[in-house]
């Protein structure tokens, strides 16, 4: 059974991500913020990486000054440094990577893109906990479409106030889903890696999205198993 590292700010935040990943057929280990020097040894012990949602990425990480009107979270410098190093090194190793919400945004930043610092209407603004919802279009022929079963229109949940547009997308990444209302990018994937995908919605909340979106966790476990077997075969030579 593959071992997937779940990067998150704390154990309580990671709970639903851990449950969904284990539902998909993998074991998990929690990767809380630590020194970037520990990244190589950490990745030596896992077969795939899941980067969860969470605090806003500090704008200087993508060469922008904080917008005082954006309502940004308090900078989580240690988490930013740790997760950027994790994702960069995992991609250098061609390890399977899944980014969810902040994780998708981090993927764009790691690959040289930027972020829109505030977006109205993509999370509940009435003070009530929970998700808002909107429709997205999944591009037929994308890896994401193959995993979830088809391209086309689908309703997803939404809890973010930052995001990615074509203007700030990393050139090396491919957009594989868009919001119908404003054409914001809702999913990214790397055509240069074996399995690197980011989604803006929260598919760990499996009762809020189409059932087929659980296939992302099944696919992460499957690719993690393949990565583990390949690594074992190479070390045995």
Residue pairs with C-beta under 8 A, 6 or more apart in sequence:
1 25
1 26
1 27
1 221
1 225
2 25
2 26
2 27
2 47
2 48
2 221
2 224
2 225
2 227
2 228
3 26
3 27
3 28
3 29
3 45
3 46
3 47
3 48
3 224
3 228
4 21
4 26
4 27
4 28
4 29
4 46
4 47
4 48
4 49
4 50
4 220
4 221
4 224
5 28
5 29
5 30
5 31
5 42
5 43
5 46
5 48
5 49
5 50
5 86
6 14
6 17
6 18
6 21
6 28
6 29
6 30
6 31
6 50
6 52
7 31
7 49
7 50
7 51
7 52
7 82
7 83
7 86
7 103
8 14
8 17
8 30
8 31
8 32
8 52
8 54
9 32
9 33
9 54
9 55
9 76
9 79
10 32
11 30
11 32
13 52
13 53
13 54
14 30
14 52
16 204
16 205
17 50
17 52
17 100
17 204
18 28
18 30
19 204
20 203
20 204
20 206
20 214
20 217
21 28
21 50
21 217
21 220
21 221
22 28
23 206
23 214
23 217
24 214
24 216
24 217
24 218
24 219
24 220
24 221
25 217
25 218
25 221
25 222
26 47
26 48
26 217
26 220
26 221
26 224
29 45
29 46
31 42
31 49
31 82
31 86
33 76
33 78
33 79
33 81
33 82
33 83
34 42
34 82
35 82
36 81
36 82
36 85
39 82
39 85
39 86
39 89
40 89
42 86
43 49
43 86
43 89
43 90
43 93
43 95
46 95
47 95
47 96
47 224
47 225
47 227
47 228
47 231
48 95
48 96
48 97
48 98
48 220
48 221
48 223
48 224
48 227
49 86
49 87
49 90
49 95
49 96
49 97
49 98
50 97
50 98
50 99
50 100
50 103
50 220
51 83
51 86
51 87
51 97
51 98
51 99
51 100
51 102
51 103
51 106
51 107
52 100
52 101
52 102
52 103
52 204
53 100
53 101
53 102
53 103
53 159
53 160
53 202
54 76
54 79
54 101
54 102
55 73
55 74
55 75
55 76
55 79
55 102
56 72
56 73
56 102
56 117
56 161
56 162
57 80
57 102
57 105
57 106
57 109
57 115
57 162
58 66
58 75
58 76
58 77
58 80
59 65
59 66
59 67
59 72
59 115
59 117
60 66
61 80
61 84
61 109
62 109
62 113
62 114
62 115
63 114
64 114
64 115
64 117
66 72
66 117
67 117
67 118
69 118
70 117
70 118
70 162
71 118
71 161
72 117
72 118
83 106
84 106
84 109
84 110
87 97
87 99
87 106
87 107
87 110
88 110
90 97
91 97
91 110
91 190
91 193
91 196
94 193
94 194
94 227
95 227
96 194
96 195
96 196
96 220
96 223
96 224
96 227
97 107
97 193
97 195
97 196
97 197
98 197
98 198
98 199
98 216
98 217
98 220
99 105
99 106
99 107
99 188
99 197
99 198
99 199
100 198
100 199
100 201
100 202
100 203
100 204
101 159
101 160
101 199
101 200
101 201
101 202
102 160
103 198
104 164
104 187
104 188
104 198
104 199
104 200
105 115
105 160
105 162
105 163
105 164
105 198
105 200
106 198
107 170
107 173
107 188
107 190
107 196
107 198
108 114
108 115
108 164
108 168
108 169
108 170
108 173
108 188
108 198
109 115
109 170
110 170
111 170
111 172
111 173
111 190
112 170
112 171
112 172
113 164
113 168
113 169
113 170
113 171
113 173
114 168
115 162
115 163
115 164
115 168
116 162
116 163
116 164
116 165
116 168
116 184
117 162
118 161
118 162
119 160
119 161
119 162
119 163
119 182
119 184
120 161
121 132
121 181
122 132
122 134
122 158
122 159
122 160
122 161
122 163
122 179
122 184
123 131
123 132
123 158
123 159
123 160
123 161
124 130
124 131
124 132
124 159
131 157
131 158
131 159
131 202
131 205
131 208
132 157
132 158
132 159
133 155
133 156
133 157
133 158
133 208
134 155
134 156
134 158
134 179
134 180
134 181
135 153
135 154
135 155
135 156
135 179
135 180
135 181
136 153
136 154
136 155
136 156
136 177
136 178
136 179
136 180
136 186
136 187
136 201
137 151
137 152
137 153
137 177
137 178
137 180
138 144
138 145
138 148
138 150
138 151
138 152
138 153
138 154
138 176
138 177
138 187
139 145
139 151
139 175
139 176
139 177
139 178
140 150
140 151
140 152
141 151
142 151
142 174
142 176
142 177
142 187
142 189
143 176
143 189
143 195
143 197
144 176
144 177
144 187
144 189
144 197
144 199
145 151
145 176
147 197
147 215
147 216
147 219
148 210
148 212
148 213
148 215
148 216
149 212
149 215
153 180
154 210
155 210
156 186
156 201
156 209
156 213
157 201
157 202
157 205
157 208
157 209
158 200
158 201
159 202
160 200
163 184
163 185
163 200
164 175
164 184
164 185
164 188
164 200
165 183
165 184
165 185
166 175
166 183
166 185
169 175
169 185
169 188
170 188
172 190
172 192
173 188
173 189
173 190
174 188
174 189
174 190
174 191
175 185
175 187
175 188
176 187
176 188
176 189
176 197
177 185
177 186
177 187
177 199
177 200
178 184
178 185
178 186
179 185
179 186
184 200
185 200
186 199
186 200
186 201
187 197
187 198
187 199
187 200
188 197
188 198
189 196
189 197
189 198
190 196
190 197
194 223
194 227
195 219
195 220
195 223
197 216
199 216
201 209
201 213
202 208
202 209
203 209
203 213
203 214
203 216
203 217
206 213
206 214
